[in-house]
Amino acid sequence: MAVTCMDIFKFLFAVIFPPLGVFLETGCDVHLAICILLTILGYIPGIIYAVYVIVDN
């Protein structure tokens, strides 16, 4: 998988506000809901999940 310029911005947004990085990658779906829940429960799990979604897709 090649890293594009947009991926760099997604990773940056995933660190600052994890649901935004997931939204840019997948749109409004179940991944966004999971990321919002994980971010509310703990900021670090939200970041980890956001990075996972960006890398996986």
C-alpha positions as CSV (number, residue, x, y, z in Angstrom):
1,M,0.0,0.0,0.0
2,A,1.4,3.4,-1.0
3,V,0.9,6.3,1.3
4,T,-0.6,9.2,-0.4
5,C,-0.6,12.9,0.6
6,M,-4.3,12.5,1.8
7,D,-3.3,9.6,4.0
8,I,-0.9,11.9,5.9
9,F,-3.7,14.3,6.6
10,K,-5.9,11.5,7.7
11,F,-3.2,10.3,10.2
12,L,-2.8,13.8,11.5
13,F,-6.6,14.2,12.0
14,A,-6.7,10.8,13.6
15,V,-4.2,11.9,16.3
16,I,-5.9,15.3,16.9
17,F,-9.6,14.1,16.7
18,P,-9.9,10.4,15.8
19,P,-13.5,10.3,14.5
20,L,-12.5,12.9,11.9
21,G,-9.8,10.7,10.5
22,V,-12.2,7.8,10.3
23,F,-14.9,9.9,8.7
24,L,-12.5,11.0,6.0
25,E,-11.6,7.4,5.3
26,T,-14.9,5.6,5.5
27,G,-17.7,8.2,5.7
28,C,-20.6,7.8,8.0
29,D,-20.8,4.1,8.8
30,V,-20.3,1.7,11.7
31,H,-16.5,2.4,11.9
32,L,-17.3,6.0,12.7
33,A,-19.7,5.0,15.5
34,I,-17.1,2.6,17.0
35,C,-14.4,5.3,16.9
36,I,-16.7,7.9,18.6
37,L,-17.5,5.4,21.3
38,L,-13.8,4.5,21.9
39,T,-12.8,8.2,21.9
40,I,-15.4,8.9,24.6
41,L,-14.3,6.0,26.7
42,G,-10.6,6.8,26.3
43,Y,-8.7,9.1,23.9
44,I,-5.8,6.6,23.2
45,P,-8.1,3.7,22.2
46,G,-9.9,6.1,19.8
47,I,-6.5,7.0,18.2
48,I,-5.5,3.3,17.9
49,Y,-8.8,2.3,16.2
50,A,-8.6,5.3,13.9
51,V,-5.1,4.4,12.7
52,Y,-6.2,0.8,12.3
53,V,-9.1,1.8,10.1
54,I,-7.0,4.1,8.0
55,V,-4.3,1.5,7.4
56,D,-6.8,-1.3,6.9
57,N,-8.8,0.4,4.2
